[in-house]
Amino acid sequence: MSVLRIDASIQGERSASSALADLVLEELTSHRPGTDVVRRHLGAEPLPADAWPLAVGGSFTPEADRTPQQQEAVELAGTVAEELRSAEAAVLALPLYNWGVSQHVKAWVDLAIAGAEPGARLLDGTPVVALVTRGGSYAPGTPKEGWDHSTDYLRRILVDVWGGELTLIERELTLAGVNPAMEGLVDLGTDLRRTAEEAAVLAGAELARRAA
C-alpha cells in the first residue's frame, strides 16, 4: 500500500497536526508493516512561491519556448499531481493558520491542479484522512464562530474537486495551556485532544482494513 503523507505545520516537533498524523500511520503500519509512505512536508520544505504562476505560464507555452524556470515549475507541478494520483491513501496534517489554510497548503493545491489535466480527480475513490487542528475554538456559540475558512475549503478540494473519500479529524483548543488567556479551557482542551487521538487511531486501523 502506498500512502501519501502531507504535513504543513511550522511548529516542528511541537506540531499538534503532525502528532495526529503520526498516530494514524503508527496504527496503519502496525497492521501493514510493508506500507510505503511518500512524505512531503510543506512547512519544513515549502514549495517555491513562484512555482504556480510559472507552471501555469509554462503550460500555455510550447515546450521548446519555455524558460528554464517555466520548465522546472511545470515538472514540479506534474510531480505534485502524480503524488496524489498514485496514492492508495492519503494522510494530511493541515493546521488552521490565520483563519484559513497556510500559504504552503494553497501553493500545494494550486500546483497539483496546474500539474494535472483540467477537472482531474486526483484522489478519485482514495481514502483520505485529514487532520485539522486549531489553536482556538470556532464552534457554534463561540465568539469566533464562522471564522474557520479552512475546513470547508479543504472539503471542496479534497472531495468535490479531487474525489477523495474524506475522514475529517478535528482538534480545537491546541493553545489551551499555552496561551494564558485560555487557562480556563485546559480541561476541555485535554478532552478534545484525547478524542482526536482516539479518532486518529481508529482512522489508521480503518486504512489498514481497507488495504487488506
C-alpha positions as CSV (number, residue, x, y, z in Angstrom):
1,M,0.0,0.0,0.0
2,S,1.3,3.5,-0.9
3,V,0.3,6.3,1.4
4,L,0.9,10.0,0.7
5,R,1.6,12.0,3.9
6,I,1.4,15.8,3.7
7,D,2.4,18.0,6.7
8,A,2.0,21.7,6.7
9,S,2.9,22.8,10.3
10,I,5.5,25.4,11.0
11,Q,5.7,24.1,14.6
12,G,8.3,21.4,14.1
13,E,8.2,18.7,16.9
14,R,5.5,20.7,18.7
15,S,3.0,20.3,15.9
16,A,-0.4,19.1,17.0
17,S,-1.5,18.1,13.5
18,S,1.7,16.1,12.8
19,A,1.3,14.3,16.1
20,L,-2.2,13.1,15.0
21,A,-0.8,12.1,11.6
22,D,1.8,10.0,13.4
23,L,-0.9,8.1,15.3
24,V,-2.7,7.3,12.0
25,L,0.4,6.0,10.4
26,E,1.6,4.1,13.5
27,E,-1.7,2.3,13.7
28,L,-1.7,1.6,9.9
29,T,1.9,0.3,9.8
30,S,1.4,-1.8,12.9
31,H,-1.1,-3.8,10.8
32,R,0.6,-3.3,7.4
33,P,4.3,-3.1,8.1
34,G,5.1,-3.1,4.3
35,T,3.3,0.2,3.8
36,D,5.2,2.6,1.5
37,V,4.9,6.2,2.8
38,V,5.6,9.1,0.4
39,R,6.2,12.2,2.5
40,R,6.1,15.9,1.6
41,H,6.5,18.5,4.4
42,L,5.1,21.8,3.2
43,G,6.0,23.6,6.3
44,A,9.7,22.4,6.6
45,E,10.3,22.5,2.9
46,P,7.9,24.9,1.3
47,L,7.2,24.7,-2.4
48,P,8.6,27.8,-4.2
49,A,6.2,30.7,-4.1
50,D,6.6,31.5,-7.8
51,A,6.2,27.9,-9.0
52,W,2.5,28.1,-9.6
53,P,2.4,31.2,-11.9
54,L,5.5,29.8,-13.7
55,A,3.8,26.4,-14.1
56,V,0.6,28.0,-15.4
57,G,2.5,30.2,-17.8
58,G,4.6,27.3,-18.9
59,S,1.6,25.1,-19.6
60,F,0.4,27.6,-22.2
61,T,3.9,27.9,-23.8
62,P,5.2,25.4,-26.3
63,E,7.9,23.3,-24.6
64,A,10.6,24.4,-26.9
65,D,9.8,28.1,-26.0
66,R,9.6,27.7,-22.2
67,T,12.2,29.4,-20.0
68,P,14.2,27.1,-17.7
69,Q,12.2,28.4,-14.8
70,Q,8.9,27.5,-16.5
71,Q,10.1,24.1,-17.4
72,E,11.2,23.4,-13.9
73,A,7.9,24.6,-12.5
74,V,5.9,22.5,-15.0
75,E,7.8,19.4,-14.0
76,L,7.3,20.2,-10.2
77,A,3.6,20.6,-10.8
78,G,3.5,17.3,-12.6
79,T,5.3,15.6,-9.7
80,V,2.9,17.0,-7.1
81,A,-0.1,16.0,-9.1
82,E,1.3,12.5,-9.6
83,E,2.0,12.0,-5.9
84,L,-1.8,12.5,-5.4
85,R,-2.8,10.4,-8.3
86,S,-0.6,7.5,-7.3
87,A,-1.5,7.4,-3.7
88,E,-3.7,4.5,-2.4
89,A,-4.4,6.5,0.7
90,A,-3.6,10.0,1.9
91,V,-2.9,11.3,5.4
92,L,-2.9,15.1,5.5
93,A,-1.9,17.1,8.6
94,L,-3.2,20.6,7.9
95,P,-3.4,23.1,10.7
96,L,-5.5,26.3,10.6
97,Y,-3.4,29.5,10.3
98,N,-4.9,33.0,10.4
99,W,-8.4,31.5,9.9
100,G,-7.5,29.7,6.7
101,V,-5.1,27.2,5.1
102,S,-1.5,28.3,5.1
103,Q,0.2,29.7,2.1
104,H,2.1,26.4,1.9
105,V,-1.1,24.4,1.5
106,K,-2.5,26.8,-1.0
107,A,0.6,26.6,-3.1
108,W,0.5,22.8,-3.0
109,V,-3.2,22.7,-4.1
110,D,-2.6,25.2,-6.9
111,L,0.5,23.3,-8.2
112,A,-1.4,20.0,-8.1
113,I,-4.2,21.5,-10.2
114,A,-1.7,23.1,-12.6
115,G,0.1,19.8,-13.0
116,A,-3.0,17.7,-13.9
117,E,-5.4,17.8,-16.8
118,P,-8.4,20.1,-16.3
119,G,-11.0,18.6,-14.0
120,A,-8.7,15.7,-13.0
121,R,-10.0,13.8,-9.9
122,L,-6.6,13.2,-8.4
123,L,-7.9,11.3,-5.4
124,D,-10.8,9.6,-7.0
125,G,-12.1,7.0,-4.6
126,T,-9.0,7.3,-2.5
127,P,-9.4,7.2,1.3
128,V,-8.1,10.5,2.7
129,V,-7.6,11.2,6.4
130,A,-7.3,15.0,7.1
131,L,-6.1,16.1,10.5
132,V,-7.2,19.7,11.1
133,T,-6.0,21.5,14.2
134,R,-7.0,24.9,15.6
135,G,-5.5,26.9,18.4
136,G,-8.8,28.3,19.5
137,S,-12.4,27.3,19.0
138,Y,-14.8,28.2,16.2
139,A,-17.7,26.1,17.5
140,P,-21.3,27.3,17.4
141,G,-21.9,30.0,20.1
142,T,-18.2,30.9,20.4
143,P,-17.1,34.5,19.8
144,K,-15.4,33.4,16.5
145,E,-18.0,31.1,15.2
146,G,-17.7,31.1,11.4
147,W,-14.1,32.3,11.4
148,D,-12.7,28.9,10.2
149,H,-12.3,29.5,6.5
150,S,-10.1,26.4,6.1
151,T,-12.2,23.3,6.7
152,D,-14.9,24.0,4.1
153,Y,-12.2,24.9,1.5
154,L,-10.4,21.6,2.2
155,R,-13.7,19.7,1.7
156,R,-14.2,21.4,-1.6
157,I,-10.7,20.5,-2.8
158,L,-10.3,17.0,-1.4
159,V,-13.8,15.7,-2.1
160,D,-15.6,17.9,-4.7
161,V,-12.6,18.6,-6.9
162,W,-10.3,15.6,-6.3
163,G,-12.9,13.0,-5.5
164,G,-11.4,11.7,-2.2
165,E,-13.3,9.7,0.4
166,L,-12.7,12.0,3.3
167,T,-12.4,11.2,7.0
168,L,-12.0,14.5,8.8
169,I,-10.5,14.6,12.3
170,E,-10.5,18.0,14.1
171,R,-8.8,19.1,17.3
172,E,-9.5,22.5,18.7
173,L,-8.0,24.5,21.6
174,T,-4.5,23.4,21.0
175,L,-3.3,26.6,22.6
176,A,-5.1,25.9,25.9
177,G,-2.3,25.6,28.4
178,V,0.0,27.7,26.2
179,N,-1.9,30.9,26.0
180,P,-2.6,32.3,29.5
181,A,-5.9,33.8,28.3
182,M,-7.1,30.3,27.7
183,E,-6.2,28.9,31.2
184,G,-9.9,28.1,31.9
185,L,-10.1,25.9,28.8
186,V,-7.3,23.5,29.7
187,D,-9.5,20.6,30.8
188,L,-11.7,21.0,27.7
189,G,-8.7,21.1,25.5
190,T,-7.4,17.9,27.1
191,D,-10.7,16.2,26.4
192,L,-10.6,17.4,22.8
193,R,-7.1,16.2,22.4
194,R,-8.0,12.7,23.7
195,T,-11.0,12.5,21.4
196,A,-8.9,13.5,18.4
197,E,-6.2,11.0,19.3
198,E,-8.7,8.2,19.6
199,A,-10.2,9.1,16.2
200,A,-6.7,9.1,14.6
201,V,-6.0,5.6,15.8
202,L,-9.4,4.4,14.5
203,A,-8.7,6.0,11.2
204,G,-5.3,4.2,10.9
205,A,-7.0,0.9,11.7
206,E,-9.6,1.6,9.0
207,L,-6.9,2.3,6.4
208,A,-5.3,-1.0,7.3
209,R,-8.6,-2.8,7.0
210,R,-9.2,-1.3,3.6
211,A,-5.7,-2.4,2.5
212,A,-6.5,-6.0,3.3
